[in-house]
Amino acid sequence: MITIYGSPKSSAGRCFWCLEESGVSYETKSIDFKAGEHQSEAFLKINRNGKVPALQDGDFTIWESLAISNYIADTYKPELLGVTAQERGLVSQWSIWSVADLQVPMIDAFIQLVFVPEPHRNTDVIAKAFEKLPVMLGSLDAELEGKDFLVADRFTLADLNVSFVVGICDDIKFDLSAYSNINQWRVRISERKGTQRYKALCK
Ligand SMILES: N[C@@H](CCC(=O)N[C@@H](CS)C(=O)NCC(=O)O)C(=O)O
């Protein structure tokens, strides 16, 4: 049995989505941060860093959301990783870009706009984050010109991972109306059964 630790509404979301796309059955264990469960002896045996997501598949344990999704895809739905070395390279390229570059200003803005009460918000942090996003979103929009999906014209983990991060724009109310290719790609992705099953978990 697969057990995923974390909530679909956190960075674990990309793993829940990948599980839904893979069609594999799993159980969920949420971790109560307020109660310090992430630092409990039992959980530190699963992830010594005390962070979610983490996943157990039988005797095997893995943490770090991109690595977890890669493992799920590799084991249960390998085509999500791409079917040639070049496709797998590009899926990896976009997935790493989504967390190493795109996600950084998104999370800076998210922390301020979602977690910090309005009177205490750092408006400089928000402004800097919003300044950085157009270059990256412009580059993504240009990449999607004339394409249905990022790699091989087929839905892969590149689309899942990048659109998962682009979705933060909804939370931080970053206007995406100038990016028509991104918007059409997001609609295409939203029509997938796996996406809809994942979204239902977040309600
Ligand atoms: N790079 C990690 C980030 C994991 C992470 O920071 N998880 C947060 C929840 S979204 C957490 O567990 N925080 C607890 C803590 O930092 O003590 C991943 O993508 O898996």
The ligand as an SDF file (V2000), in Angstrom:
LIG
                    3D

 20 19  0  0  0  0  0  0  0  0999 V2000
   11.2240   21.1350   -1.0820 N   0  0  0  0  0  0  0  0  0  0  0  0
   10.2590   20.4350   -0.2760 C   0  0  0  0  0  0  0  0  0  0  0  0
    9.5170   21.4220    0.5840 C   0  0  0  0  0  0  0  0  0  0  0  0
    8.7800   20.7230    1.6800 C   0  0  0  0  0  0  0  0  0  0  0  0
    8.1870   21.7150    2.6720 C   0  0  0  0  0  0  0  0  0  0  0  0
    8.7680   22.7890    2.9430 O   0  0  0  0  0  0  0  0  0  0  0  0
    7.0550   21.3290    3.2490 N   0  0  0  0  0  0  0  0  0  0  0  0
    6.4180   22.1510    4.2380 C   0  0  0  0  0  0  0  0  0  0  0  0
    4.9180   22.1000    4.0630 C   0  0  0  0  0  0  0  0  0  0  0  0
    4.4250   22.7220    2.4900 S   0  0  0  0  0  0  0  0  0  0  0  0
    6.7650   21.5940    5.6020 C   0  0  0  0  0  0  0  0  0  0  0  0
    6.6930   20.4060    5.8170 O   0  0  0  0  0  0  0  0  0  0  0  0
    7.1500   22.4570    6.5240 N   0  0  0  0  0  0  0  0  0  0  0  0
    7.4140   22.0730    7.8820 C   0  0  0  0  0  0  0  0  0  0  0  0
    8.6240   22.7440    8.4280 C   0  0  0  0  0  0  0  0  0  0  0  0
    9.3380   23.4000    7.6550 O   0  0  0  0  0  0  0  0  0  0  0  0
    8.8510   22.6010    9.6210 O   0  0  0  0  0  0  0  0  0  0  0  0
    9.2980   19.6420   -1.1650 C   0  0  0  0  0  0  0  0  0  0  0  0
    8.9470   20.1360   -2.2470 O   0  0  0  0  0  0  0  0  0  0  0  0
    8.9170   18.5180   -0.7980 O   0  0  0  0  0  0  0  0  0  0  0  0
  1  2  1  0
  2  3  1  0
  2 18  1  0
  3  4  1  0
  4  5  1  0
  5  6  2  0
  5  7  1  0
  7  8  1  0
  8  9  1  0
  8 11  1  0
  9 10  1  0
 11 12  2  0
 11 13  1  0
 13 14  1  0
 14 15  1  0
 15 16  2  0
 15 17  1  0
 18 19  2  0
 18 20  1  0
M  END
$$$$
